[in-house]
Amino acid sequence: MKIVKVSIPEYDTSKELNLKGISKKIDHALVKNFDGKKVILRAVSSEAHDKSQAELVEVIKNTGSDRYDPIKKGDRYDNVHDKQIDLFGQTKIIQSGKNLSIFILKGFHVYGQKYHKKPSNKMDIWMVYDRSKLKYVTHYYEKYMVMKRDGYIFRDQNNKAGALLGILVIN
């Protein structure tokens, strides 16, 4: 498993964000380190956790997930209708010239900001999972009344960390 540090000083949520420019740097790091792989991308903000960025990266390395506290409020989702979902993410084939991260960035910084009415946190930890080691869980998203295919469970519940190809750490 790789830990890849990516410097993006312009990724400062106190200023107006150039999401296309930020996504190009994230995409470049993904292609450089995971080219040709079919993956699931998941991005989180260390600011949303009770741990420092370095501590959260260690937890993810060891457990395979940022969901380390099953009783923490907000650590699970209410719209899964009693279905187990280990993580939410997006399937991608890593290739140069593809838009790999922009949709995820927009989800947090454009659409999420409209919904929450407050500035969003920097998505500074990107998990890259081997797609073959997880399987889809479809679930109903009540807010928009649609079926979604962004939920996944680990095929090997005893080795979640084994599904992790790498972590991008954005500074």
Backbone torsions as a table, in degrees:
resi	resn	phi	psi	omega
1	MET	NA	135.0	-177.3
2	LYS	-100.1	141.5	167.0
3	ILE	-109.4	118.8	-176.6
4	VAL	-116.1	120.1	177.5
5	LYS	-92.9	130.7	-177.8
6	VAL	-125.6	121.6	178.9
7	SER	-90.5	119.2	176.4
8	ILE	-136.0	76.9	-175.6
9	PRO	-60.9	-25.9	-179.8
10	GLU	-77.3	-6.0	176.5
11	TYR	-81.8	77.6	-176.2
12	ASP	-125.2	108.4	-173.1
13	THR	-71.9	-5.4	175.4
14	SER	-82.0	-5.9	180.0
15	LYS	-122.2	168.9	175.1
16	GLU	-67.3	131.9	-174.0
17	LEU	-93.9	139.0	170.0
18	ASN	-96.2	86.6	-173.9
19	LEU	-63.7	-33.7	178.3
20	LYS	-64.6	-42.8	179.1
21	GLY	-66.2	-41.8	178.4
22	ILE	-64.3	-44.8	-178.1
23	SER	-65.2	-33.8	177.7
24	LYS	-61.6	-39.2	179.1
25	LYS	-70.0	-39.9	177.0
26	ILE	-65.6	-45.8	179.2
27	ASP	-59.9	-40.9	178.5
28	HIS	-59.7	-44.7	179.5
29	ALA	-65.4	-38.0	178.0
30	LEU	-63.7	-46.6	-179.1
31	VAL	-66.1	-42.6	-178.7
32	LYS	-60.5	-33.7	-173.1
33	ASN	-106.9	-18.7	-173.7
34	PHE	-137.6	26.5	-175.2
35	ASP	-54.4	131.7	175.9
36	GLY	83.9	-4.6	-177.4
37	LYS	-88.2	144.2	172.2
38	LYS	-91.8	118.0	-170.2
39	VAL	-131.0	169.7	165.8
40	ILE	-115.9	127.0	177.8
41	LEU	-100.1	135.5	174.3
42	ARG	-136.4	129.9	179.5
43	ALA	-118.0	139.7	177.0
44	VAL	-137.7	165.3	176.8
45	SER	-108.8	125.6	177.2
46	SER	-65.4	-23.7	178.3
47	GLU	-63.1	-24.2	-177.7
48	ALA	-85.1	3.1	-177.3
49	HIS	-117.1	165.1	178.9
50	ASP	-87.0	17.8	-175.7
51	LYS	-127.5	157.8	173.8
52	SER	-71.6	167.4	177.6
53	GLN	-57.3	-46.7	-178.9
54	ALA	-63.2	-40.9	178.6
55	GLU	-64.8	-42.2	-180.0
56	LEU	-66.0	-39.8	176.5
57	VAL	-59.9	-41.8	178.1
58	GLU	-62.3	-42.7	177.7
59	VAL	-60.4	-45.6	-179.2
60	ILE	-63.3	-44.4	177.5
61	LYS	-56.7	-43.9	-174.6
62	ASN	-79.4	-34.5	-174.7
63	THR	-105.7	-18.0	-177.3
64	GLY	85.6	3.3	-174.7
65	SER	-154.4	155.4	172.8
66	ASP	-87.4	-2.4	-178.9
67	ARG	-95.1	75.6	-172.1
68	TYR	-93.7	-11.9	-176.4
69	ASP	-127.2	96.9	-174.7
70	PRO	-65.3	-15.8	178.8
71	ILE	-101.4	-2.5	179.9
72	LYS	-66.8	129.0	179.2
73	LYS	-61.4	131.1	179.8
74	GLY	88.7	-5.9	-178.7
75	ASP	-81.4	-12.8	174.6
76	ARG	-126.0	166.7	-177.0
77	TYR	-109.2	148.2	-177.6
78	ASP	-87.0	-9.9	-171.6
79	ASN	-103.3	26.9	-175.8
80	VAL	-105.9	3.1	172.9
81	HIS	50.2	54.1	176.2
82	ASP	63.9	19.7	176.2
83	LYS	-94.6	140.2	173.9
84	GLN	-73.5	127.7	172.7
85	ILE	-134.3	120.3	-179.3
86	ASP	-82.6	-32.7	179.8
87	LEU	-159.1	159.2	173.0
88	PHE	-113.3	136.2	-178.6
89	GLY	-165.1	-167.6	-176.5
90	GLN	-134.9	129.1	177.9
91	THR	-76.5	134.1	178.6
92	LYS	-144.0	149.3	165.5
93	ILE	-101.7	120.8	-174.6
94	ILE	-76.9	113.7	178.5
95	GLN	-147.9	145.4	176.1
96	SER	-62.0	143.1	178.0
97	GLY	87.6	-7.2	177.5
98	LYS	-95.2	148.5	173.1
99	ASN	-83.0	105.3	-173.2
100	LEU	-97.6	-38.7	-171.0
101	SER	-113.2	-12.3	-173.0
102	ILE	-61.4	-39.6	-178.6
103	PHE	-63.6	-40.2	179.1
104	ILE	-67.4	-44.7	178.4
105	LEU	-60.1	-44.2	178.6
106	LYS	-63.9	-35.9	178.4
107	GLY	-56.6	-39.0	-179.6
108	PHE	-87.4	-44.0	-170.2
109	HIS	-92.7	-16.8	178.2
110	VAL	-111.0	-65.1	-175.5
111	TYR	-70.6	-42.8	179.3
112	GLY	-64.2	-37.4	179.8
113	GLN	-66.8	-38.1	176.9
114	LYS	-63.3	-39.8	-177.7
115	TYR	-72.8	-44.3	-175.2
116	HIS	-88.6	-14.8	177.3
117	LYS	60.8	29.1	176.8
118	LYS	-147.6	158.0	179.4
119	PRO	-58.9	143.0	-180.0
120	SER	-88.0	158.0	177.1
121	ASN	-78.2	156.8	174.0
122	LYS	-68.7	128.8	178.2
123	MET	-85.2	90.2	-167.7
124	ASP	-102.7	0.3	175.9
125	ILE	-131.9	119.7	-179.4
126	TRP	-116.1	117.1	178.3
127	MET	-92.4	137.0	-179.6
128	VAL	-119.1	110.4	-176.9
129	TYR	-105.3	146.4	171.6
130	ASP	-70.5	114.7	-175.0
131	ARG	-59.0	-31.8	-177.8
132	SER	-69.3	-13.9	-177.4
133	LYS	-99.5	7.1	174.9
134	LEU	-132.6	160.6	175.1
135	LYS	-132.9	150.5	-178.8
136	TYR	-62.5	146.8	166.4
137	VAL	-129.8	109.8	176.7
138	THR	-76.4	145.5	180.0
139	HIS	-149.1	159.1	-177.0
140	TYR	-94.0	128.3	179.1
141	TYR	-100.6	100.7	-171.7
142	GLU	-61.4	-37.6	-176.2
143	LYS	-55.5	-42.9	-178.3
144	TYR	-107.7	2.6	179.2
145	MET	52.2	52.9	179.1
146	VAL	-135.4	155.1	170.7
147	MET	-83.1	137.4	-179.3
148	LYS	-118.2	151.3	179.2
149	ARG	-124.2	42.3	179.8
150	ASP	-111.1	6.0	177.1
151	GLY	-97.5	145.1	-177.5
152	TYR	-140.8	152.8	168.3
153	ILE	-123.8	151.8	177.2
154	PHE	-74.7	134.5	176.8
155	ARG	-65.8	-37.9	177.9
156	ASP	-109.8	96.0	-177.5
157	GLN	-64.9	-18.5	179.6
158	ASN	-90.9	-4.6	179.7
159	ASN	-143.0	60.4	-180.0
160	LYS	-63.2	-37.6	-179.9
161	ALA	-63.4	-25.6	178.8
162	GLY	-68.4	-16.4	177.9
163	ALA	-84.8	-13.3	-175.1
164	LEU	-85.0	117.8	177.1
165	LEU	-82.7	-34.1	-178.1
166	GLY	-177.7	173.4	178.4
167	ILE	-134.4	128.5	170.8
168	LEU	-93.7	128.2	178.5
169	VAL	-111.5	114.3	-175.5
170	ILE	-94.1	123.0	175.1
171	ASN	-115.4	NA	NA
